[in-house]
Amino acid sequence: MRVISQNGNVDLPYEKFVLGITKDNKIACCRECVAPPYEIYNGIIAEYSSKEKALKAMEMLREQHEKVAFLKTIINTEKGTSFASRLSITEFDEMTRNYFQFPQDDEIEV
């Protein structure tokens, strides 16, 4: 799955990066790091006005990744085709969207 920064300038593979929340409510990412991302500040990909909003954004990222992984598993089984065929086009598109873009601060409700 691809992760896109809040401003759309950064696009990175979710599986190859570690993401974390900094003390000032930013989402930082790093690759092959020996310390948590919030200590390194390798790359800020989103910024929020509160810790709760940053946590919600990280939760949204995990949920999207889980949806994509689940659907890939289901579709790759014979029984999964009947499951996928019962989804509406909107539901199927949402579940198979293989990227997540961090929302703007004002788009998150906590």
N, CA, C and O atoms as a GROMACS GRO file, in nm:
protein
  440
    1MET      N    1   0.084  -0.117   0.000
    1MET     CA    2   0.000   0.000   0.000
    1MET      C    3   0.089   0.124   0.000
    1MET      O    4   0.197   0.124   0.059
    2ARG      N    5   0.043   0.227  -0.066
    2ARG     CA    6   0.116   0.353  -0.072
    2ARG      C    7   0.063   0.449   0.033
    2ARG      O    8  -0.057   0.452   0.062
    3VAL      N    9   0.153   0.527   0.092
    3VAL     CA   10   0.115   0.632   0.187
    3VAL      C   11   0.153   0.765   0.125
    3VAL      O   12   0.267   0.785   0.082
    4ILE      N   13   0.056   0.856   0.120
    4ILE     CA   14   0.079   0.987   0.059
    4ILE      C   15   0.074   1.093   0.168
    4ILE      O   16  -0.014   1.091   0.253
    5SER      N   17   0.170   1.184   0.164
    5SER     CA   18   0.176   1.288   0.265
    5SER      C   19   0.054   1.379   0.259
    5SER      O   20  -0.020   1.380   0.160
    6GLN      N   21   0.035   1.453   0.365
    6GLN     CA   22  -0.079   1.543   0.377
    6GLN      C   23  -0.085   1.642   0.262
    6GLN      O   24  -0.193   1.672   0.211
    7ASN      N   25   0.031   1.694   0.220
    7ASN     CA   26   0.034   1.792   0.112
    7ASN      C   27   0.048   1.729  -0.026
    7ASN      O   28   0.049   1.801  -0.126
    8GLY      N   29   0.059   1.598  -0.032
    8GLY     CA   30   0.067   1.528  -0.159
    8GLY      C   31   0.205   1.523  -0.222
    8GLY      O   32   0.221   1.470  -0.332
    9ASN      N   33   0.306   1.577  -0.155
    9ASN     CA   34   0.441   1.582  -0.212
    9ASN      C   35   0.523   1.456  -0.191
    9ASN      O   36   0.623   1.435  -0.259
   10VAL      N   37   0.482   1.370  -0.097
   10VAL     CA   38   0.557   1.249  -0.066
   10VAL      C   39   0.467   1.129  -0.084
   10VAL      O   40   0.352   1.128  -0.039
   11ASP      N   41   0.520   1.025  -0.150
   11ASP     CA   42   0.448   0.901  -0.174
   11ASP      C   43   0.546   0.789  -0.142
   11ASP      O   44   0.649   0.776  -0.208
   12LEU      N   45   0.514   0.708  -0.041
   12LEU     CA   46   0.609   0.606   0.001
   12LEU      C   47   0.539   0.473   0.027
   12LEU      O   48   0.419   0.470   0.053
   13PRO      N   49   0.614   0.362   0.019
   13PRO     CA   50   0.554   0.231   0.044
   13PRO      C   51   0.536   0.207   0.194
   13PRO      O   52   0.633   0.214   0.270
   14TYR      N   53   0.416   0.179   0.236
   14TYR     CA   54   0.382   0.159   0.377
   14TYR      C   55   0.468   0.051   0.441
   14TYR      O   56   0.513   0.065   0.555
   15GLU      N   57   0.492  -0.057   0.368
   15GLU     CA   58   0.560  -0.172   0.423
   15GLU      C   59   0.710  -0.148   0.448
   15GLU      O   60   0.773  -0.228   0.517
   16LYS      N   61   0.766  -0.041   0.394
   16LYS     CA   62   0.911  -0.019   0.407
   16LYS      C   63   0.948   0.098   0.498
   16LYS      O   64   1.065   0.133   0.509
   17PHE      N   65   0.848   0.158   0.562
   17PHE     CA   66   0.876   0.272   0.649
   17PHE      C   67   0.813   0.253   0.786
   17PHE      O   68   0.714   0.181   0.802
   18VAL      N   69   0.871   0.319   0.882
   18VAL     CA   70   0.816   0.325   1.017
   18VAL      C   71   0.760   0.464   1.034
   18VAL      O   72   0.827   0.563   1.005
   19LEU      N   73   0.636   0.472   1.082
   19LEU     CA   74   0.572   0.602   1.103
   19LEU      C   75   0.542   0.620   1.251
   19LEU      O   76   0.509   0.524   1.320
   20GLY      N   77   0.553   0.743   1.298
   20GLY     CA   78   0.526   0.771   1.438
   20GLY      C   79   0.483   0.915   1.457
   20GLY      O   80   0.499   0.998   1.369
   21ILE      N   81   0.428   0.942   1.574
   21ILE     CA   82   0.380   1.076   1.607
   21ILE      C   83   0.485   1.146   1.692
   21ILE      O   84   0.535   1.091   1.790
   22THR      N   85   0.519   1.268   1.653
   22THR     CA   86   0.617   1.347   1.728
   22THR      C   87   0.551   1.416   1.846
   22THR      O   88   0.428   1.414   1.860
   23LYS      N   89   0.631   1.476   1.932
   23LYS     CA   90   0.578   1.547   2.048
   23LYS      C   91   0.495   1.668   2.009
   23LYS      O   92   0.409   1.712   2.086
   24ASP      N   93   0.519   1.723   1.890
   24ASP     CA   94   0.441   1.840   1.846
   24ASP      C   95   0.335   1.801   1.742
   24ASP      O   96   0.299   1.882   1.656
   25ASN      N   97   0.285   1.676   1.751
   25ASN     CA   98   0.170   1.626   1.674
   25ASN      C   99   0.192   1.618   1.524
   25ASN      O  100   0.100   1.640   1.446
   26LYS      N  101   0.312   1.587   1.485
   26LYS     CA  102   0.342   1.565   1.344
   26LYS      C  103   0.357   1.415   1.322
   26LYS      O  104   0.393   1.341   1.414
   27ILE      N  105   0.330   1.371   1.201
   27ILE     CA  106   0.353   1.232   1.164
   27ILE      C  107   0.488   1.229   1.092
   27ILE      O  108   0.506   1.293   0.988
   28ALA      N  109   0.582   1.154   1.150
   28ALA     CA  110   0.716   1.144   1.092
   28ALA      C  111   0.736   1.003   1.040
   28ALA      O  112   0.677   0.908   1.091
   29CYS      N  113   0.820   0.991   0.938
   29CYS     CA  114   0.851   0.858   0.885
   29CYS      C  115   1.002   0.843   0.872
   29CYS      O  116   1.074   0.941   0.855
   30CYS      N  117   1.047   0.720   0.881
   30CYS     CA  118   1.189   0.693   0.857
   30CYS      C  119   1.202   0.552   0.803
   30CYS      O  120   1.113   0.468   0.820
   31ARG      N  121   1.312   0.528   0.740
   31ARG     CA  122   1.341   0.397   0.682
   31ARG      C  123   1.470   0.345   0.741
   31ARG      O  124   1.567   0.419   0.755
   32GLU      N  125   1.471   0.217   0.776
   32GLU     CA  126   1.589   0.153   0.831
   32GLU      C  127   1.645   0.234   0.947
   32GLU      O  128   1.764   0.266   0.949
   33CYS      N  129   1.561   0.269   1.042
   33CYS     CA  130   1.605   0.352   1.154
   33CYS      C  131   1.626   0.266   1.278
   33CYS      O  132   1.565   0.161   1.296
   34VAL      N  133   1.714   0.315   1.364
   34VAL     CA  134   1.743   0.245   1.488
   34VAL      C  135   1.675   0.313   1.607
   34VAL      O  136   1.682   0.264   1.719
   35ALA      N  137   1.610   0.422   1.581
   35ALA     CA  138   1.535   0.494   1.685
   35ALA      C  139   1.396   0.522   1.632
   35ALA      O  140   1.374   0.519   1.511
   36PRO      N  141   1.302   0.549   1.721
   36PRO     CA  142   1.166   0.580   1.675
   36PRO      C  143   1.164   0.704   1.586
   36PRO      O  144   1.245   0.795   1.604
   37PRO      N  145   1.072   0.710   1.489
   37PRO     CA  146   1.065   0.823   1.396
   37PRO      C  147   1.055   0.958   1.465
   37PRO      O  148   1.110   1.057   1.417
   38TYR      N  149   0.984   0.963   1.579
   38TYR     CA  150   0.967   1.091   1.645
   38TYR      C  151   1.096   1.144   1.705
   38TYR      O  152   1.103   1.262   1.741
   39GLU      N  153   1.199   1.060   1.718
   39GLU     CA  154   1.329   1.107   1.766
   39GLU      C  155   1.420   1.148   1.651
   39GLU      O  156   1.515   1.224   1.672
   40ILE      N  157   1.392   1.101   1.533
   40ILE     CA  158   1.480   1.125   1.420
   40ILE      C  159   1.433   1.242   1.333
   40ILE      O  160   1.516   1.314   1.278
   41TYR      N  161   1.303   1.261   1.319
   41TYR     CA  162   1.248   1.365   1.232
   41TYR      C  163   1.299   1.350   1.090
   41TYR      O  164   1.332   1.450   1.025
   42ASN      N  165   1.306   1.230   1.043
   42ASN     CA  166   1.358   1.202   0.909
   42ASN      C  167   1.272   1.264   0.800
   42ASN      O  168   1.324   1.318   0.703
   43GLY      N  169   1.142   1.255   0.815
   43GLY     CA  170   1.053   1.311   0.715
   43GLY      C  171   0.917   1.336   0.775
   43GLY      O  172   0.849   1.241   0.815
   44ILE      N  173   0.876   1.460   0.782
   44ILE     CA  174   0.743   1.493   0.832
   44ILE      C  175   0.645   1.482   0.716
   44ILE      O  176   0.662   1.548   0.613
   45ILE      N  177   0.543   1.400   0.732
   45ILE     CA  178   0.448   1.382   0.623
   45ILE      C  179   0.308   1.433   0.656
   45ILE      O  180   0.221   1.436   0.569
   46ALA      N  181   0.286   1.474   0.780
   46ALA     CA  182   0.157   1.532   0.818
   46ALA      C  183   0.173   1.608   0.949
   46ALA      O  184   0.264   1.581   1.027
   47GLU      N  185   0.084   1.703   0.971
   47GLU     CA  186   0.090   1.784   1.094
   47GLU      C  187  -0.052   1.810   1.142
   47GLU      O  188  -0.140   1.844   1.063
   48TYR      N  189  -0.072   1.794   1.273
   48TYR     CA  190  -0.205   1.810   1.331
   48TYR      C  191  -0.200   1.902   1.453
   48TYR      O  192  -0.096   1.920   1.515
   49SER      N  193  -0.315   1.959   1.484
   49SER     CA  194  -0.324   2.057   1.592
   49SER      C  195  -0.334   1.993   1.730
   49SER      O  196  -0.319   2.062   1.831
   50SER      N  197  -0.358   1.862   1.735
   50SER     CA  198  -0.366   1.796   1.865
   50SER      C  199  -0.318   1.651   1.853
   50SER      O  200  -0.316   1.593   1.745
   51LYS      N  201  -0.279   1.597   1.966
   51LYS     CA  202  -0.235   1.457   1.974
   51LYS      C  203  -0.349   1.364   1.932
   51LYS      O  204  -0.326   1.264   1.865
   52GLU      N  205  -0.472   1.398   1.971
   52GLU     CA  206  -0.588   1.316   1.938
   52GLU      C  207  -0.608   1.307   1.787
   52GLU      O  208  -0.641   1.200   1.735
   53LYS      N  209  -0.590   1.418   1.717
   53LYS     CA  210  -0.606   1.416   1.571
   53LYS      C  211  -0.496   1.335   1.505
   53LYS      O  212  -0.521   1.262   1.409
   54ALA      N  213  -0.373   1.347   1.555
   54ALA     CA  214  -0.263   1.269   1.501
   54ALA      C  215  -0.287   1.120   1.522
   54ALA      O  216  -0.263   1.039   1.433
   55LEU      N  217  -0.336   1.084   1.641
   55LEU     CA  218  -0.368   0.944   1.669
   55LEU      C  219  -0.480   0.894   1.578
   55LEU      O  220  -0.474   0.781   1.530
   56LYS      N  221  -0.580   0.976   1.555
   56LYS     CA  222  -0.690   0.939   1.467
   56LYS      C  223  -0.640   0.916   1.324
   56LYS      O  224  -0.682   0.822   1.258
   57ALA      N  225  -0.550   1.002   1.277
   57ALA     CA  226  -0.493   0.986   1.143
   57ALA      C  227  -0.415   0.855   1.132
   57ALA      O  228  -0.425   0.786   1.030
   58MET      N  229  -0.339   0.820   1.235
   58MET     CA  230  -0.265   0.694   1.233
   58MET      C  231  -0.363   0.576   1.235
   58MET      O  232  -0.338   0.474   1.170
   59GLU      N  233  -0.471   0.588   1.309
   59GLU     CA  234  -0.574   0.484   1.312
   59GLU      C  235  -0.637   0.467   1.174
   59GLU      O  236  -0.661   0.354   1.130
   60MET      N  237  -0.664   0.577   1.106
   60MET     CA  238  -0.721   0.572   0.971
   60MET      C  239  -0.625   0.502   0.875
   60MET      O  240  -0.669   0.426   0.789
   61LEU      N  241  -0.496   0.527   0.889
   61LEU     CA  242  -0.394   0.462   0.806
   61LEU      C  243  -0.397   0.311   0.828
   61LEU      O  244  -0.400   0.234   0.732
   62ARG      N  245  -0.397   0.269   0.954
   62ARG     CA  246  -0.400   0.125   0.984
   62ARG      C  247  -0.528   0.059   0.932
   62ARG      O  248  -0.524  -0.051   0.878
   63GLU      N  249  -0.642   0.127   0.947
   63GLU     CA  250  -0.768   0.070   0.898
   63GLU      C  251  -0.766   0.050   0.747
   63GLU      O  252  -0.812  -0.052   0.698
   64GLN      N  253  -0.714   0.147   0.674
   64GLN     CA  254  -0.707   0.133   0.528
   64GLN      C  255  -0.615   0.017   0.490
   64GLN      O  256  -0.648  -0.061   0.401
   65HIS      N  257  -0.502   0.005   0.558
   65HIS     CA  258  -0.410  -0.105   0.529
   65HIS      C  259  -0.476  -0.239   0.557
   65HIS      O  260  -0.461  -0.333   0.479
   66GLU      N  261  -0.549  -0.249   0.668
   66GLU     CA  262  -0.619  -0.373   0.701
   66GLU      C  263  -0.725  -0.408   0.597
   66GLU      O  264  -0.739  -0.524   0.561
   67LYS      N  265  -0.799  -0.309   0.549
   67LYS     CA  266  -0.902  -0.334   0.446
   67LYS      C  267  -0.838  -0.390   0.320
   67LYS      O  268  -0.888  -0.487   0.263
   68VAL      N  269  -0.731  -0.328   0.276
   68VAL     CA  270  -0.664  -0.373   0.154
   68VAL      C  271  -0.610  -0.515   0.171
   68VAL      O  272  -0.628  -0.599   0.083
   69ALA      N  273  -0.544  -0.541   0.284
   69ALA     CA  274  -0.489  -0.674   0.308
   69ALA      C  275  -0.599  -0.779   0.315
   69ALA      O  276  -0.585  -0.888   0.259
   70PHE      N  277  -0.708  -0.747   0.383
   70PHE     CA  278  -0.821  -0.841   0.394
   70PHE      C  279  -0.879  -0.873   0.258
   70PHE      O  280  -0.898  -0.989   0.223
   71LEU      N  281  -0.906  -0.770   0.180
   71LEU     CA  282  -0.968  -0.793   0.051
   71LEU      C  283  -0.876  -0.870  -0.043
   71LEU      O  284  -0.923  -0.954  -0.120
   72LYS      N  285  -0.747  -0.842  -0.039
   72LYS     CA  286  -0.653  -0.919  -0.123
   72LYS      C  287  -0.657  -1.066  -0.085
   72LYS      O  288  -0.653  -1.153  -0.172
   73THR      N  289  -0.665  -1.095   0.043
   73THR     CA  290  -0.672  -1.233   0.090
   73THR      C  291  -0.801  -1.299   0.044
   73THR      O  292  -0.799  -1.411  -0.007
   74ILE      N  293  -0.912  -1.231   0.062
   74ILE     CA  294  -1.043  -1.285   0.025
   74ILE      C  295  -1.053  -1.309  -0.125
   74ILE      O  296  -1.100  -1.414  -0.169
   75ILE      N  297  -1.009  -1.212  -0.204
   75ILE     CA  298  -1.020  -1.224  -0.349
   75ILE      C  299  -0.934  -1.338  -0.402
   75ILE      O  300  -0.966  -1.398  -0.505
   76ASN      N  301  -0.825  -1.369  -0.332
   76ASN     CA  302  -0.736  -1.475  -0.377
   76ASN      C  303  -0.785  -1.615  -0.339
   76ASN      O  304  -0.715  -1.713  -0.363
   77THR      N  305  -0.903  -1.625  -0.281
   77THR     CA  306  -0.962  -1.756  -0.252
   77THR      C  307  -1.084  -1.775  -0.341
   77THR      O  308  -1.146  -1.677  -0.384
   78GLU      N  309  -1.118  -1.898  -0.367
   78GLU     CA  310  -1.235  -1.927  -0.452
   78GLU      C  311  -1.363  -1.871  -0.390
   78GLU      O  312  -1.446  -1.815  -0.461
   79LYS      N  313  -1.380  -1.886  -0.260
   79LYS     CA  314  -1.499  -1.837  -0.192
   79LYS      C  315  -1.502  -1.684  -0.192
   79LYS      O  316  -1.608  -1.624  -0.184
   80GLY      N  317  -1.387  -1.624  -0.201
   80GLY     CA  318  -1.378  -1.478  -0.196
   80GLY      C  319  -1.446  -1.409  -0.312
   80GLY      O  320  -1.490  -1.295  -0.298
   81THR      N  321  -1.454  -1.475  -0.426
   81THR     CA  322  -1.517  -1.412  -0.541
   81THR      C  323  -1.664  -1.382  -0.515
   81THR      O  324  -1.715  -1.279  -0.560
   82SER      N  325  -1.733  -1.470  -0.442
   82SER     CA  326  -1.873  -1.441  -0.410
   82SER      C  327  -1.883  -1.325  -0.312
   82SER      O  328  -1.977  -1.246  -0.319
   83PHE      N  329  -1.787  -1.314  -0.219
   83PHE     CA  330  -1.786  -1.202  -0.125
   83PHE      C  331  -1.766  -1.071  -0.201
   83PHE      O  332  -1.840  -0.975  -0.181
   84ALA      N  333  -1.666  -1.068  -0.288
   84ALA     CA  334  -1.636  -0.946  -0.363
   84ALA      C  335  -1.751  -0.907  -0.454
   84ALA      O  336  -1.776  -0.788  -0.472
   85SER      N  337  -1.820  -1.004  -0.510
   85SER     CA  338  -1.930  -0.972  -0.601
   85SER      C  339  -2.050  -0.911  -0.528
   85SER      O  340  -2.135  -0.847  -0.591
   86ARG      N  341  -2.059  -0.930  -0.397
   86ARG     CA  342  -2.170  -0.873  -0.319
   86ARG      C  343  -2.144  -0.728  -0.278
   86ARG      O  344  -2.234  -0.661  -0.229
   87LEU      N  345  -2.024  -0.681  -0.296
   87LEU     CA  346  -1.993  -0.543  -0.261
   87LEU      C  347  -2.046  -0.448  -0.368
   87LEU      O  348  -2.046  -0.481  -0.487
   88SER      N  349  -2.091  -0.331  -0.326
   88SER     CA  350  -2.128  -0.229  -0.424
   88SER      C  351  -1.999  -0.177  -0.488
   88SER      O  352  -1.890  -0.199  -0.435
   89ILE      N  353  -2.012  -0.110  -0.598
   89ILE     CA  354  -1.893  -0.054  -0.665
   89ILE      C  355  -1.821   0.042  -0.571
   89ILE      O  356  -1.698   0.043  -0.565
   90THR      N  357  -1.896   0.122  -0.498
   90THR     CA  358  -1.836   0.217  -0.404
   90THR      C  359  -1.761   0.145  -0.293
   90THR      O  360  -1.649   0.182  -0.259
   91GLU      N  361  -1.822   0.041  -0.236
   91GLU     CA  362  -1.756  -0.036  -0.130
   91GLU      C  363  -1.630  -0.104  -0.184
   91GLU      O  364  -1.526  -0.103  -0.118
   92PHE      N  365  -1.639  -0.162  -0.301
   92PHE     CA  366  -1.524  -0.230  -0.361
   92PHE      C  367  -1.411  -0.131  -0.387
   92PHE      O  368  -1.295  -0.159  -0.356
   93ASP      N  369  -1.444  -0.015  -0.444
   93ASP     CA  370  -1.342   0.086  -0.471
   93ASP      C  371  -1.276   0.134  -0.342
   93ASP      O  372  -1.154   0.151  -0.338
   94GLU      N  373  -1.355   0.156  -0.238
   94GLU     CA  374  -1.301   0.202  -0.111
   94GLU      C  375  -1.208   0.099  -0.049
   94GLU      O  376  -1.100   0.132   0.001
   95MET      N  377  -1.249  -0.028  -0.053
   95MET     CA  378  -1.168  -0.133   0.009
   95MET      C  379  -1.042  -0.163  -0.070
   95MET      O  380  -0.940  -0.201  -0.012
   96THR      N  381  -1.046  -0.148  -0.202
   96THR     CA  382  -0.930  -0.182  -0.283
   96THR      C  383  -0.840  -0.062  -0.314
   96THR      O  384  -0.739  -0.076  -0.383
   97ARG      N  385  -0.876   0.054  -0.264
   97ARG     CA  386  -0.791   0.172  -0.283
   97ARG      C  387  -0.657   0.142  -0.217
   97ARG      O  388  -0.648   0.136  -0.095
   98ASN      N  389  -0.556   0.124  -0.296
   98ASN     CA  390  -0.427   0.079  -0.247
   98ASN      C  391  -0.336   0.194  -0.207
   98ASN      O  392  -0.215   0.189  -0.228
   99TYR      N  393  -0.395   0.297  -0.150
   99TYR     CA  394  -0.315   0.409  -0.099
   99TYR      C  395  -0.392   0.475   0.014
   99TYR      O  396  -0.512   0.456   0.030
  100PHE      N  397  -0.321   0.553   0.093
  100PHE     CA  398  -0.381   0.633   0.198
  100PHE      C  399  -0.313   0.769   0.197
  100PHE      O  400  -0.190   0.777   0.203
  101GLN      N  401  -0.391   0.874   0.189
  101GLN     CA  402  -0.335   1.009   0.199
  101GLN      C  403  -0.377   1.067   0.332
  101GLN      O  404  -0.496   1.067   0.367
  102PHE      N  405  -0.279   1.116   0.407
  102PHE     CA  406  -0.310   1.176   0.536
  102PHE      C  407  -0.403   1.295   0.516
  102PHE      O  408  -0.374   1.384   0.435
  103PRO      N  409  -0.514   1.298   0.588
  103PRO     CA  410  -0.611   1.407   0.573
  103PRO      C  411  -0.558   1.538   0.633
  103PRO      O  412  -0.466   1.538   0.715
  104GLN      N  413  -0.619   1.646   0.590
  104GLN     CA  414  -0.586   1.777   0.648
  104GLN      C  415  -0.637   1.782   0.792
  104GLN      O  416  -0.727   1.706   0.829
  105ASP      N  417  -0.581   1.869   0.871
  105ASP     CA  418  -0.617   1.884   1.012
  105ASP      C  419  -0.767   1.905   1.029
  105ASP      O  420  -0.829   1.845   1.117
  106ASP      N  421  -0.824   1.991   0.947
  106ASP     CA  422  -0.966   2.024   0.963
  106ASP      C  423  -1.061   1.916   0.911
  106ASP      O  424  -1.182   1.927   0.925
  107GLU      N  425  -1.005   1.810   0.850
  107GLU     CA  426  -1.088   1.701   0.800
  107GLU      C  427  -1.105   1.588   0.903
  107GLU      O  428  -1.180   1.493   0.880
  108ILE      N  429  -1.036   1.600   1.016
  108ILE     CA  430  -1.041   1.495   1.117
  108ILE      C  431  -1.127   1.541   1.234
  108ILE      O  432  -1.108   1.650   1.289
  109GLU      N  433  -1.224   1.456   1.270
  109GLU     CA  434  -1.307   1.482   1.386
  109GLU      C  435  -1.272   1.381   1.494
  109GLU      O  436  -1.264   1.261   1.467
  110VAL      N  437  -1.252   1.430   1.615
  110VAL     CA  438  -1.222   1.339   1.728
  110VAL      C  439  -1.327   1.352   1.835
  110VAL      O  440  -1.320   1.284   1.938
   0.00000   0.00000   0.00000
